[in-house]
Amino acid sequence: MQNKTTEKWDLVIKPNTSLFDLNLKEVWRYRDLIFLFVKRDFTAQYKQTVLGPLWHVIQPLLTTMMFLLIFSKIANIPTDGVPPVLFYMSGITIWNYFSTCFTATANTFVANAAIFGKVYFPRLVLPISLVISNIIKLGIQFVILMICILYYALGKNMPVHFGITWLLLPVIIFIMAGISLGLGIIISSLTTKYRDFSFLITFGVQLLMYATPVVYPLSFLSGKKYAVFIQWNPLTAIVEGFRYSMFHTGAFTYGSLIYSFIFMIAALMIGIVLFNKVEKTFMDTV
């Protein structure tokens, strides 16, 4: 008679017991894979390009020049006392982070279906890695913005505000990352079944930029009937707060930032619940 021995497994893969079974501890155990994906995303994107990461410098500079011509020179839209170049570049810097994170995260399931079908790992690892890898791009563009600020401070004798409001920058970037991650995985969950969403992402992000005070200050809309819709946009407080933290100007309030934080929590919770629901069957529909 043979003795039965109980087998011990290092890893047990089992389905989530409920939609709210987030299993974030497992995501933390795969943190090395997250940074591996971060390295892959950053290097693979520019491996066969001529200028490489310099595109992160060229793109905001060219966009700033275009905004300067159209919205400052032609439309004569005020910039709340901030030099137009710094005003537009600061808006572009924080907006680019949202748009790239949101667009990349929204295509998580479709773009990585081949990987998901071959090996197991927590699916949230991929969208999280995209948000982190784009922080590197944000850092490059922020350095360019700082160089421009120093140029105006030293060459143009413009007073530069260095105060406690600069401590808001990490908080603002964190909230923007959370919103882009939450909205991104919501759209990613929907695109597994409804592919039309993937065609609307780029167009929708462009429209959303004009519904956010990126190329105009929120104070410019004072007294206008549609200003309330811009104020309820959770991205408005982030863009205005980004400028306020550096230039101490604008219509930013801490209450509006709290509203954006609450929206971030709601978007993340809804996104993760949908993500958990879709990841069980998405291989049958992608």
Backbone torsions as a table, in degrees:
resi	resn	phi	psi	omega
1	MET	NA	126.2	-175.2
2	GLN	-88.9	140.8	176.6
3	ASN	-80.0	131.7	177.6
4	LYS	-84.5	128.1	178.5
5	THR	-107.7	137.3	178.1
6	THR	-79.5	130.4	-179.2
7	GLU	-83.0	139.3	178.6
8	LYS	-112.6	127.9	-177.4
9	TRP	-110.3	141.2	175.6
10	ASP	-74.5	-30.6	-177.4
11	LEU	-141.6	130.8	176.5
12	VAL	-117.5	119.0	179.9
13	ILE	-96.5	120.8	-179.5
14	LYS	-143.4	153.0	-179.3
15	PRO	-69.5	157.9	176.7
16	ASN	-64.8	139.0	-179.1
17	THR	-76.1	-23.8	178.9
18	SER	-154.6	168.3	-179.5
19	LEU	-65.7	-24.2	-177.8
20	PHE	-95.6	11.3	176.2
21	ASP	-82.7	86.1	-172.1
22	LEU	-73.4	-34.0	177.5
23	ASN	54.0	49.3	-178.4
24	LEU	-69.9	-23.4	177.2
25	LYS	-62.2	-36.7	179.0
26	GLU	-67.6	-38.0	176.5
27	VAL	-61.0	-40.9	179.5
28	TRP	-65.2	-35.5	178.8
29	ARG	-65.6	-24.6	179.9
30	TYR	-98.8	26.5	-177.9
31	ARG	-63.9	-30.1	176.2
32	ASP	-64.5	-36.2	177.6
33	LEU	-68.5	-34.5	177.5
34	ILE	-58.9	-48.2	-178.5
35	PHE	-71.5	-25.4	173.9
36	LEU	-67.6	-41.7	176.3
37	PHE	-67.3	-35.5	177.1
38	VAL	-60.3	-46.4	179.0
39	LYS	-64.2	-40.9	179.6
40	ARG	-63.3	-46.1	-177.3
41	ASP	-63.3	-39.9	-176.0
42	PHE	-74.8	-40.0	-176.8
43	THR	-81.4	-39.8	-176.3
44	ALA	-67.1	-31.6	-177.0
45	GLN	-65.4	-29.9	-175.7
46	TYR	-121.0	15.6	-176.4
47	LYS	-65.4	-36.0	-177.3
48	GLN	-112.8	33.7	176.1
49	THR	-111.0	158.1	-178.0
50	VAL	-78.6	-44.8	-174.3
51	LEU	-94.3	-18.0	177.3
52	GLY	60.8	-134.9	-177.6
53	PRO	-62.6	-11.4	178.4
54	LEU	-63.2	-18.5	176.0
55	TRP	-60.5	-29.2	178.4
56	HIS	-69.0	-19.2	177.3
57	VAL	-91.8	-43.6	-175.9
58	ILE	-66.8	-43.9	-174.9
59	GLN	-60.2	-51.1	179.0
60	PRO	-66.8	-31.7	178.4
61	LEU	-66.6	-45.9	179.4
62	LEU	-66.3	-40.2	178.9
63	THR	-65.1	-39.6	177.3
64	THR	-61.6	-42.5	178.8
65	MET	-62.8	-39.7	179.6
66	MET	-66.9	-44.9	177.8
67	PHE	-63.6	-37.4	179.8
68	LEU	-62.0	-40.7	-179.5
69	LEU	-71.0	-46.6	-172.0
70	ILE	-79.5	-51.5	-170.6
71	PHE	-89.2	-25.6	180.0
72	SER	-95.6	-51.9	-175.4
73	LYS	-77.7	-41.6	-175.3
74	ILE	-90.6	-51.3	-176.5
75	ALA	-83.0	-17.4	179.9
76	ASN	55.8	42.7	177.2
77	ILE	-80.4	128.1	-178.7
78	PRO	-67.8	162.4	-177.6
79	THR	-127.7	31.8	175.3
80	ASP	56.3	35.4	177.7
81	GLY	79.9	-2.7	177.6
82	VAL	-88.4	137.3	175.5
83	PRO	-51.4	133.6	-174.7
84	PRO	-52.2	-39.5	-179.5
85	VAL	-60.5	-46.3	-179.9
86	LEU	-69.3	-35.9	179.5
87	PHE	-62.2	-50.8	-178.0
88	TYR	-70.2	-39.3	-178.4
89	MET	-66.4	-37.9	178.5
90	SER	-65.8	-41.7	177.4
91	GLY	-64.5	-41.1	179.6
92	ILE	-65.5	-39.2	-177.3
93	THR	-60.4	-50.7	-177.8
94	ILE	-75.0	-32.7	179.9
95	TRP	-70.3	-38.9	178.0
96	ASN	-59.1	-36.1	178.9
97	TYR	-64.1	-44.0	178.6
98	PHE	-64.8	-48.7	-173.9
99	SER	-64.4	-41.4	179.7
100	THR	-69.6	-40.5	177.7
101	CYS	-64.4	-46.8	-177.1
102	PHE	-64.5	-45.8	-178.1
103	THR	-64.1	-44.7	-179.0
104	ALA	-68.1	-42.0	-179.1
105	THR	-67.5	-34.7	-178.1
106	ALA	-66.7	-17.8	179.7
107	ASN	-106.3	19.1	-174.3
108	THR	-57.7	-53.3	-175.6
109	PHE	-65.8	-46.7	-175.7
110	VAL	-68.2	-43.5	-175.6
111	ALA	-73.4	-24.1	-175.3
112	ASN	-118.5	24.6	-178.8
113	ALA	-60.1	-36.8	-178.8
114	ALA	-65.4	-38.4	179.1
115	ILE	-69.8	-43.0	-178.4
116	PHE	-62.1	-29.8	-177.4
117	GLY	-82.5	-6.6	-174.9
118	LYS	-111.1	-33.3	-173.1
119	VAL	-141.6	149.6	179.8
120	TYR	-94.1	137.2	166.8
121	PHE	-164.3	158.3	178.7
122	PRO	-57.6	124.8	-173.8
123	ARG	-64.1	-25.0	178.9
124	LEU	-67.5	-14.8	179.6
125	VAL	-58.5	-41.2	-175.7
126	LEU	-67.5	-52.2	178.2
127	PRO	-62.5	-34.0	177.4
128	ILE	-65.3	-40.8	179.4
129	SER	-64.8	-33.3	178.6
130	LEU	-66.6	-40.6	178.6
131	VAL	-64.5	-39.3	-179.8
132	ILE	-70.6	-42.5	-178.5
133	SER	-63.9	-32.8	178.8
134	ASN	-74.2	-16.7	173.5
135	ILE	-64.1	-33.9	176.9
136	ILE	-62.2	-44.2	178.5
137	LYS	-64.9	-39.7	176.5
138	LEU	-61.2	-40.7	179.3
139	GLY	-61.0	-40.7	179.1
140	ILE	-63.4	-45.0	-179.1
141	GLN	-70.4	-30.9	177.4
142	PHE	-68.2	-35.8	176.4
143	VAL	-62.3	-42.2	177.3
144	ILE	-61.9	-41.0	177.6
145	LEU	-62.5	-42.0	179.2
146	MET	-64.4	-37.5	177.6
147	ILE	-62.8	-41.5	178.4
148	CYS	-66.6	-38.4	177.9
149	ILE	-63.3	-43.6	178.5
150	LEU	-65.1	-34.9	178.4
151	TYR	-63.1	-44.9	179.4
152	TYR	-69.5	-31.7	-179.7
153	ALA	-72.0	-41.1	-176.3
154	LEU	-91.3	-40.7	-175.8
155	GLY	-87.8	-32.0	-176.4
156	LYS	-107.3	-0.4	-178.9
157	ASN	57.5	34.4	177.3
158	MET	-81.9	129.5	177.9
159	PRO	-64.9	130.0	-179.0
160	VAL	-106.5	131.8	-179.1
161	HIS	-90.4	109.8	172.5
162	PHE	-116.3	102.3	-177.6
163	GLY	-144.0	-165.2	-176.5
164	ILE	-67.9	-20.0	179.9
165	THR	-65.9	-18.7	177.1
166	TRP	-64.8	-21.5	177.8
167	LEU	-69.4	-13.3	176.8
168	LEU	-72.6	-21.8	-174.1
169	LEU	-56.3	-49.6	178.3
170	PRO	-60.8	-36.3	179.7
171	VAL	-65.8	-44.1	-179.5
172	ILE	-64.4	-43.5	178.9
173	ILE	-64.9	-38.9	178.5
174	PHE	-62.2	-44.6	-180.0
175	ILE	-66.3	-41.0	178.3
176	MET	-63.3	-39.7	177.6
177	ALA	-63.4	-42.1	179.9
178	GLY	-65.3	-41.2	179.3
179	ILE	-65.9	-45.1	180.0
180	SER	-64.9	-37.1	177.7
181	LEU	-67.4	-46.4	-178.9
182	GLY	-63.1	-50.4	179.6
183	LEU	-66.0	-35.0	-179.4
184	GLY	-64.4	-45.1	-178.4
185	ILE	-75.6	-22.5	172.1
186	ILE	-65.0	-49.7	179.3
187	ILE	-65.4	-39.0	179.0
188	SER	-60.9	-39.0	178.5
189	SER	-66.7	-34.9	-179.1
190	LEU	-76.7	-33.0	-177.3
191	THR	-69.6	-17.4	176.7
192	THR	-63.8	-27.9	-179.5
193	LYS	-111.0	-35.9	-178.2
194	TYR	-116.1	96.3	-175.4
195	ARG	-69.5	-15.0	-179.7
196	ASP	-60.2	-29.3	-178.4
197	PHE	-62.2	-33.6	-178.5
198	SER	-65.6	-29.8	179.1
199	PHE	-79.7	-21.0	-177.4
200	LEU	-91.0	-12.1	-173.2
201	ILE	-61.8	-55.6	-177.0
202	THR	-61.7	-44.3	179.3
203	PHE	-64.3	-41.4	-179.3
204	GLY	-66.1	-38.7	179.3
205	VAL	-65.0	-38.4	178.5
206	GLN	-65.0	-42.1	177.8
207	LEU	-66.7	-39.1	-178.6
208	LEU	-64.0	-30.6	179.8
209	MET	-62.0	-37.6	-179.5
210	TYR	-79.7	-13.2	173.1
211	ALA	-93.0	7.8	177.6
212	THR	-125.3	139.1	-177.3
213	PRO	-71.2	68.6	177.0
214	VAL	-91.3	-43.6	-177.2
215	VAL	-104.0	3.0	177.6
216	TYR	-149.2	151.3	176.7
217	PRO	-79.9	154.3	179.2
218	LEU	-63.5	-31.5	179.1
219	SER	-63.7	-23.1	179.3
220	PHE	-64.9	-23.9	-177.6
221	LEU	-93.3	4.9	-177.5
222	SER	-58.2	127.0	179.0
223	GLY	89.9	-9.7	179.6
224	LYS	-86.4	144.8	-173.5
225	LYS	-64.4	-36.9	-175.7
226	TYR	-84.8	2.8	-178.5
227	ALA	-63.1	-30.5	-178.2
228	VAL	-64.1	-32.4	178.9
229	PHE	-69.1	-36.0	177.2
230	ILE	-69.2	-37.5	-179.2
231	GLN	-67.3	-33.0	178.9
232	TRP	-79.5	-7.1	174.1
233	ASN	-69.2	118.8	-177.0
234	PRO	-64.1	-18.7	179.0
235	LEU	-80.9	-17.0	-179.5
236	THR	-61.5	-48.4	-179.0
237	ALA	-63.0	-31.5	-178.3
238	ILE	-71.9	-46.1	179.5
239	VAL	-66.0	-44.7	178.0
240	GLU	-64.6	-39.3	179.1
241	GLY	-67.5	-34.1	178.0
242	PHE	-62.3	-43.1	178.4
243	ARG	-71.7	-40.1	-178.7
244	TYR	-62.3	-38.9	-177.5
245	SER	-64.4	-30.4	-177.7
246	MET	-97.2	-36.6	-173.9
247	PHE	-112.0	-6.7	178.9
248	HIS	53.5	49.2	179.6
249	THR	-146.8	163.3	178.2
250	GLY	110.5	180.0	-176.9
251	ALA	-100.2	32.9	-176.8
252	PHE	-75.9	140.4	173.1
253	THR	-132.5	149.6	179.5
254	TYR	-68.6	-27.9	176.6
255	GLY	-62.9	-38.8	178.3
256	SER	-66.7	-32.6	177.9
257	LEU	-70.0	-36.1	176.0
258	ILE	-63.5	-39.7	176.4
259	TYR	-60.3	-42.8	178.2
260	SER	-64.5	-36.4	178.6
261	PHE	-66.0	-42.4	178.0
262	ILE	-63.9	-40.4	176.9
263	PHE	-62.2	-39.6	178.6
264	MET	-60.4	-46.7	179.9
265	ILE	-60.5	-44.6	-179.6
266	ALA	-63.8	-43.3	-179.9
267	ALA	-64.3	-40.3	179.1
268	LEU	-66.3	-43.1	-179.3
269	MET	-64.4	-47.5	178.7
270	ILE	-63.7	-41.8	-179.3
271	GLY	-63.1	-44.7	-178.2
272	ILE	-67.9	-37.6	177.5
273	VAL	-62.8	-46.4	177.9
274	LEU	-64.4	-39.0	-179.7
275	PHE	-61.5	-45.5	179.0
276	ASN	-62.9	-35.2	-179.4
277	LYS	-71.7	-41.5	-174.1
278	VAL	-77.3	-34.6	-173.0
279	GLU	-64.8	-15.7	178.9
280	LYS	-72.5	-31.0	-172.5
281	THR	-128.1	4.1	-171.0
282	PHE	-65.9	-26.6	-179.5
283	MET	-64.8	-20.7	178.5
284	ASP	-82.6	-16.7	-175.8
285	THR	-114.3	-23.2	-179.1
286	VAL	-75.3	NA	NA
